[in-house]
């Protein structure tokens, strides 16, 4: 699907980033990240890409694009520069593009079938996030998806389960949190939500009367989320992932493109009031400023440089656990005692959390210690759990202080 963006006039590529200070995390990839945003701008503005700088490390550039999930988008600029790009790197971008095309075909086929069966069973459904945003990109394959999120009524989940099984999907997670997860080889993952956020883990409440504000698509049971709700969902979803894990450049592009398309229909006063209630106003202000730096040629500053470095850095288990430690630490205690307290809380979750994973607890709460033991034994044989455990011990206190300080400066505190 082709969509032409009517964007603001782009400044010269060399002005996309104007750094006041260079964080250590960013210093080693300055040419690569500058050129990444240069090519992203050229693709999204549909202009000719600038030639690469002489000191560009193509391996680092490829890794950066892949890590930020914009490799299939960057391909559209690289194909115009094929003569100056190393053959091995160009082959990787071509492969990413081919994979994106195949995945889109798989998803579209399966979703057409699922939506048809939802319509036949009179199940109302509301596609979320990436599935909707794809159509706003110059070409829909530029916006890849690792899964598709669909909102349903809770009471529709049993019928939806039968539909998914009839389409040969396998349930990977059911009844544990705010969505059920289904997969089908080779690459399709569908998350059927009955709420936007997990009420146990999200710091923000799920919006009320969402369906009443949505618009039904004629002759179907499909609903389009209200523009204000959709934009708020994008903002809060990004804030949640930044606060508890990772965010990527792709999520910022989503925000930018959505605002460019629907900016005149967005009620900024209403959005800002809600963000203020959620204590996200300052953070989203920084997000919008960062978008202006990356895509509108505005000048950066020290905090935005640090935020850029945080987003572009390697996504290691240490970085992930550092964000969790700073979020859940008591009084900013990053000492061994503070980390031990954090580990105890992770090893022995509260009853409500355990009852999700072990439903028998809902009937026999006295078995909670037994299931804690089961959880510990499982964790000992789980590589991911062991890696997270040792990462908590390895993280330097200075890195935790730095992460906590950036959280305060950007307004994404607990």
C-alpha positions in Angstrom: 0.0 0.0 0.0 1.4 3.4 -1.0 0.9 6.5 1.1 2.5 9.8 0.4 3.6 11.8 3.5 3.0 15.5 3.4 5.7 16.4 5.9 7.3 19.6 7.0 10.3 20.9 4.9 13.4 18.9 5.8 16.5 20.7 6.7 19.9 19.7 5.3 21.0 16.2 6.3 24.1 17.5 8.1 21.8 19.5 10.5 19.7 16.6 11.6 21.8 16.2 14.8 23.6 19.1 16.4 25.2 17.8 19.5 26.0 19.9 22.5 27.8 17.1 24.3 28.4 13.5 23.3 27.5 10.8 25.8 30.0 7.9 26.1 27.5 5.4 24.8 27.0 7.4 21.6 30.6 8.4 20.9 31.7 5.2 19.2 28.8 5.3 16.6 28.5 9.0 15.7 28.9 8.6 11.9 26.5 5.6 11.9 23.7 7.1 13.9 23.9 10.4 12.0 23.7 8.6 8.7 20.9 6.4 10.0 18.7 9.4 10.6 19.8 10.9 7.3 18.6 7.9 5.4 15.4 7.6 7.4 14.6 11.2 6.5 15.3 10.5 2.8 13.0 7.5 2.8 10.1 9.1 4.7 10.4 12.4 2.9 10.9 10.5 -0.4 14.0 12.4 -1.4 17.3 11.2 -2.7 19.7 9.9 0.0 22.9 11.6 0.8 26.2 9.7 0.1 27.7 7.9 3.1 30.5 9.6 5.1 34.0 8.3 4.5 34.4 7.1 8.1 31.2 5.1 8.2 31.6 1.6 9.7 29.1 -0.4 7.6 28.9 -3.3 10.0 28.0 -0.9 12.9 25.5 0.8 10.6 23.8 -2.5 9.7 23.7 -3.6 13.4 22.2 -0.2 14.4 19.5 -0.4 11.7 18.7 -4.0 12.6 18.6 -3.3 16.3 16.2 -0.4 15.9 14.0 -2.5 13.6 14.3 -0.1 10.6 16.4 -2.3 8.4 13.6 -3.0 6.0 12.8 0.7 5.8 16.5 1.7 5.3 16.6 -0.7 2.4 14.7 1.8 0.3 17.5 4.3 0.6 20.3 1.7 0.3 19.0 0.4 -3.0 19.7 3.9 -4.5 23.3 3.7 -3.1 24.1 0.1 -4.0 27.2 1.0 -5.9 28.9 2.5 -2.7 27.6 -0.1 -0.2 29.7 -3.2 0.5 28.1 -6.2 -1.2 27.8 -8.2 2.1 25.9 -5.3 3.8 23.7 -4.7 0.8 22.8 -8.3 0.7 21.7 -8.1 4.3 19.4 -5.2 3.6 18.0 -7.0 0.5 17.3 -10.0 2.7 15.6 -7.9 5.3 13.4 -6.4 2.6 12.5 -9.9 1.2 11.7 -11.2 4.6 9.5 -8.1 5.3 7.6 -8.7 2.1 7.0 -12.4 2.9 6.0 -11.7 6.5 3.5 -9.1 5.3 2.0 -11.6 2.9 1.7 -14.3 5.6 0.1 -11.8 8.1 -2.3 -10.4 5.6 -3.5 -13.9 4.5 -4.1 -15.1 8.1 -5.7 -11.8 9.3 -8.1 -11.8 6.3 -9.2 -15.2 7.3 -9.5 -14.4 11.0 -11.4 -11.2 10.5 -13.8 -12.9 8.1 -14.6 -15.5 10.8 -14.9 -12.8 13.5 -17.4 -11.0 11.2 -19.3 -14.3 10.7 -19.5 -14.9 14.4 -20.5 -11.2 15.1 -17.4 -10.7 17.2 -16.4 -7.0 17.3 -12.7 -6.4 17.0 -10.3 -3.5 17.0 -6.9 -3.7 15.4 -4.2 -1.8 17.3 -0.8 -0.1 16.8 1.4 -1.6 14.0 -1.4 -3.1 11.9 -3.1 0.3 11.6 0.2 2.3 11.3 1.5 0.3 8.4 -0.8 1.9 6.0 0.5 5.4 6.8 4.1 4.6 5.7 5.1 5.3 2.1 5.1 1.5 1.6 3.4 -0.8 4.1 6.3 -3.3 4.2 8.6 -0.5 5.6 6.8 -1.0 8.9 7.5 -4.5 10.1 5.6 -6.3 12.8 6.7 -9.0 15.3 3.0 -9.5 16.2 -0.5 -8.1 15.6 -2.5 -6.8 18.5 -6.3 -7.0 18.3 -8.7 -5.8 21.0 -11.8 -7.9 21.7 -14.5 -8.0 24.4 -13.5 -10.3 27.2 -16.7 -12.4 26.7 -15.7 -13.0 23.1 -12.4 -14.8 24.0 -13.9 -18.3 24.2 -15.3 -18.1 20.6 -12.2 -16.3 19.4 -10.1 -19.2 20.8 -12.1 -21.7 18.7 -11.7 -19.5 15.6 -7.9 -19.3 16.2 -7.7 -23.1 16.6 -9.8 -23.6 13.4 -7.2 -21.5 11.6 -4.5 -23.8 13.0 -3.0 -21.4 15.5 -1.5 -22.7 18.7 -2.2 -20.9 22.1 1.1 -20.0 23.7 -0.5 -18.0 26.6 -4.1 -17.8 27.8 -5.8 -16.3 30.8 -2.5 -15.1 32.3 -2.6 -11.4 31.7 -4.4 -8.8 29.5 -3.9 -10.8 26.2 -3.9 -14.3 24.9 -1.1 -15.1 22.5 -1.4 -17.4 19.5 1.3 -18.4 17.0 1.4 -20.1 13.6 4.5 -21.1 11.6 6.5 -19.7 10.0 6.2 -16.3 11.6 2.7 -15.2 12.6 1.9 -14.1 16.2 -1.5 -12.7 17.2 -2.2 -11.2 20.5 -5.9 -11.0 21.4 -6.3 -8.3 24.0 -9.3 -7.8 26.3 -7.5 -4.8 27.9 -4.9 -2.4 26.5 -2.7 -2.6 29.6 -2.0 -5.3 32.2 -3.7 -4.0 35.3 -1.1 -5.7 37.6 1.9 -4.3 35.9 0.9 -1.0 34.2 1.1 2.2 36.3 -1.8 3.5 34.2 -5.5 2.5 34.2 -7.2 1.1 31.1 -9.3 3.8 29.4 -13.1 3.5 29.9 -15.8 3.5 27.2 -13.2 2.8 24.5 -15.7 1.0 22.2 -18.3 3.7 22.5 -15.9 6.3 21.1 -14.7 4.0 18.3 -16.1 3.9 14.8 -17.5 0.7 13.2 -16.4 -0.1 9.7 -19.5 -0.5 7.5 -20.7 -4.1 6.8 -18.1 -5.6 9.3 -17.6 -6.0 13.0 -14.3 -4.1 12.8 -13.9 -0.9 14.8 -11.4 1.9 14.4 -10.2 3.4 17.6 -10.9 7.0 18.2 -8.0 9.2 17.1 -7.4 10.7 20.5 -7.5 7.2 22.1 -5.1 5.8 19.5 -2.6 8.6 19.9 -2.7 8.3 23.7 -2.2 4.6 23.4 0.9 5.1 21.2 2.3 7.6 23.8 1.6 5.5 26.9 2.8 2.3 25.2 6.1 3.9 24.3 6.4 5.3 27.9 5.7 1.9 29.3 8.4 0.2 27.3 10.9 2.9 28.0 10.2 2.7 31.7 10.4 -1.1 32.0 12.6 -2.2 29.1 13.5 -1.0 25.6 12.2 1.5 23.0 13.4 1.7 19.4 13.5 4.4 16.8 10.6 2.7 15.0 8.2 3.7 17.8 9.2 7.3 17.4 8.7 7.1 13.6 5.2 5.7 14.3 4.4 8.7 16.5 5.8 11.2 13.9 3.9 9.6 11.0 0.7 9.4 12.9 0.9 13.0 14.0 1.7 14.1 10.5 -1.3 12.3 9.2 -3.8 13.2 11.9 -2.3 16.2 13.6 -5.1 18.6 12.7 -7.6 16.2 14.3 -5.6 15.6 17.6 -7.0 17.6 20.5 -3.7 18.7 22.1 -5.4 20.2 25.1 -7.2 17.0 25.9 -4.1 14.9 25.3 -2.0 17.1 27.6 -4.6 17.0 30.3 -4.6 13.2 30.2 -0.8 13.1 30.1 -0.7 15.4 33.1 -3.0 13.1 35.0 -0.8 10.2 34.1 2.3 12.1 35.1 3.7 11.7 31.6 3.6 15.3 30.4 7.3 16.0 30.8 8.4 12.7 29.3 6.2 13.1 26.2 7.5 16.7 25.8 11.0 15.2 25.6 9.8 12.5 23.2 8.4 15.2 20.9 11.6 17.3 21.2 13.6 14.2 20.2 11.4 13.7 17.2 12.1 17.3 16.2 15.8 16.7 16.5 15.8 13.5 14.6 13.4 14.4 11.8 12.9 18.2 11.7 16.5 19.3 12.0 16.1 21.0 15.4 19.1 21.5 17.7 19.7 18.9 20.4 20.8 19.4 24.0 22.5 17.4 26.7 19.4 15.6 27.9 18.2 14.7 24.4 21.7 13.5 23.6 21.6 11.2 26.6 18.1 10.0 25.6 19.3 9.3 22.1 22.3 7.3 23.5 19.9 5.3 25.8 17.7 4.4 22.8 20.4 3.5 20.4 22.6 1.5 22.7 23.0 -2.3 22.6 20.0 -4.1 24.0 21.7 -6.3 26.5 20.2 -8.1 29.5 22.2 -5.7 31.8 20.5 -2.7 30.2 17.1 -4.3 30.6 17.6 -5.2 34.3 19.1 -1.8 35.0 15.9 -0.1 34.0 13.9 -2.6 36.2 16.3 -2.0 39.1 15.9 1.8 38.9 12.1 1.4 38.6 11.6 -1.0 41.5 14.4 0.0 43.9 13.4 1.4 47.2 14.7 4.9 47.8 17.3 4.6 45.0 19.2 2.0 47.0 21.5 0.4 44.4 23.7 -1.3 47.0 24.0 -5.1 47.4 21.2 -4.9 50.0 19.0 -3.0 47.6 19.7 -5.5 44.8 19.0 -8.4 47.2 15.6 -6.9 48.1 14.9 -6.5 44.4 15.8 -10.2 43.8 13.6 -11.4 46.7 10.6 -9.6 45.2 11.3 -11.2 41.8 11.8 -14.7 43.2 8.7 -14.5 45.5 6.0 -12.6 43.6 2.9 -11.5 45.3 -0.2 -13.8 45.4 -2.1 -12.1 42.6 0.8 -12.5 40.2 1.4 -16.2 41.2 -2.3 -17.0 40.9 -2.1 -16.0 37.2 0.6 -18.6 36.5 -0.8 -21.2 38.9 -4.6 -21.0 38.8 -4.9 -23.7 41.5 -3.9 -21.0 44.0 -7.2 -19.2 43.5 -8.8 -22.2 45.3 -6.0 -23.2 47.6 -4.0 -20.1 48.6 -2.2 -22.1 51.3 -0.2 -23.7 48.5 1.6 -20.4 47.7 5.0 -21.4 49.3 4.9 -24.7 47.3 4.4 -22.9 44.0 7.2 -20.5 44.9 9.4 -23.5 45.2 8.2 -24.8 41.8 9.0 -21.3 40.3 12.5 -21.3 41.8 13.3 -24.8 40.4 12.0 -23.8 36.9 14.1 -20.6 37.0 17.3 -22.6 37.8 16.9 -24.5 34.5 15.9 -21.5 32.5 18.8 -19.7 30.8 17.0 -16.4 30.5 16.2 -16.3 34.3 19.8 -17.2 35.1 21.1 -14.5 32.9 18.9 -11.9 34.5 20.0 -13.0 38.0 23.7 -12.6 37.2 23.1 -9.4 35.3 21.6 -7.8 38.5 24.9 -8.6 40.3 27.1 -7.4 37.4 25.6 -4.0 36.8 27.8 -1.1 38.0 26.3 1.2 40.6 27.4 4.2 38.4 25.3 2.9 35.5 22.3 2.6 37.7 22.7 6.1 39.1 23.1 7.4 35.5 19.9 5.6 34.4 18.0 6.9 37.4 19.3 10.4 36.8 18.1 10.3 33.2 14.7 9.0 34.3 14.4 12.1 36.6 15.5 14.5 33.9 13.0 13.1 31.3 10.1 12.8 33.8 9.6 9.0 33.6 9.8 8.4 37.3 7.7 6.0 39.2 
